[in-house]
């Protein structure tokens, strides 16, 4: 399966340290070798990079490592699939209500094989019935993203208030999880949503800043040397990227949203279930 990485920050920040460890999973310490993508919500707009090569072999990934782009929201994806088509590369992006939205998915779903009468088929435009968003590629992930946006367009003529929006997105993510394995990250540049169907973890870094070492490569950072006292940022990843930090796990079917580096919304099932990393990865490999 694929893996997810994302960051939400109070001030534009560089994801380079986390990306160094995450990138290694694209061909060095793991086998997510069928492409990578990254989306930055910079102060000047949205910047995107895609490559169908493994992140460890990609000149674009090396450029990302050297450029040190600072953004308030960043979404990264490394891909494990049966193809290396750029049209199927994550993150996907669309416009809604005058905003650029970005989405990445980890998992495997059956939505491409449903009947014509199934609601998700009607909403994704698989048979050309959608009035709004139609997939460009042929992944279940892009179908899911188009479904989410079509549901938003059909339900709300104008952008709703944040709590209404967050609740609706939670409901729709849980609906999509009925079709298979569905972990995702999504952002409109103001907030960052994460939904866990199996594995997702996060860590918030703020003053007083400490140090941490990456799991996948031999690299350590003292965050106090690269941050101001007012900086706050949250990193999300499929599995923890560092030692020496208190990574928090999302429960199965939990939805969480961050803005300005802090949690602003959380919806946890009444009887939360937390999978072990071994179990979560086992589910992913068997999907």
C-alpha angles and dihedrals in degrees: 000000000000126000132226134219127175141162134202117190138182090221126025106280140182117249091195098114093052091041091056090062095038093049090057089065087064096078108330110064097009140020105249090126106140099094143304138228138188133192123195125194097208124180087255096048145282120329121192135188126184134177132172091212126090112278091240091055099037120110087203091056088050089051089052089051092052101038098062097204115196117218139159092226127024130177123192131184134187114195135222110182148125093263140038099214115149089214087066096047121121144259097061120201136200137163122247127168089354093304131112110235122195126200137184128182136198118195144046125274137182098222094114091062101047124118123269090253095054111114094232091053090051092049099046095052093235088153094036095263099122121106093200127023127023125178118253095199130036105249125124086229095063090044088056092049092050089048091054093050094044090052090051092049093048094047102040125039089191132024108283126223115282099257092050090048094048093049093048093049090050091052092049094047090053090049091053090050087066088071096059141286109357124175115153148167123206137174142178093195093264100065138014122224125200125186121187125204092163119346132012128136134185140192127193119214120200141135127338085048121201137187133268139184125219119244098214101043136026099259132123131186135196101212092198090070094056103036138067121230090254095055119112124174138167124208121201124194139164088247129003116286099198144041121223092046132098103239114192120216124222115228121239107284094009119145120202133176130198131197127177088005095299135098111261100168136024131175114184124179114253092247102035120205122201118196122213113246089245092053094045093051090046090055091048094051093049095047 
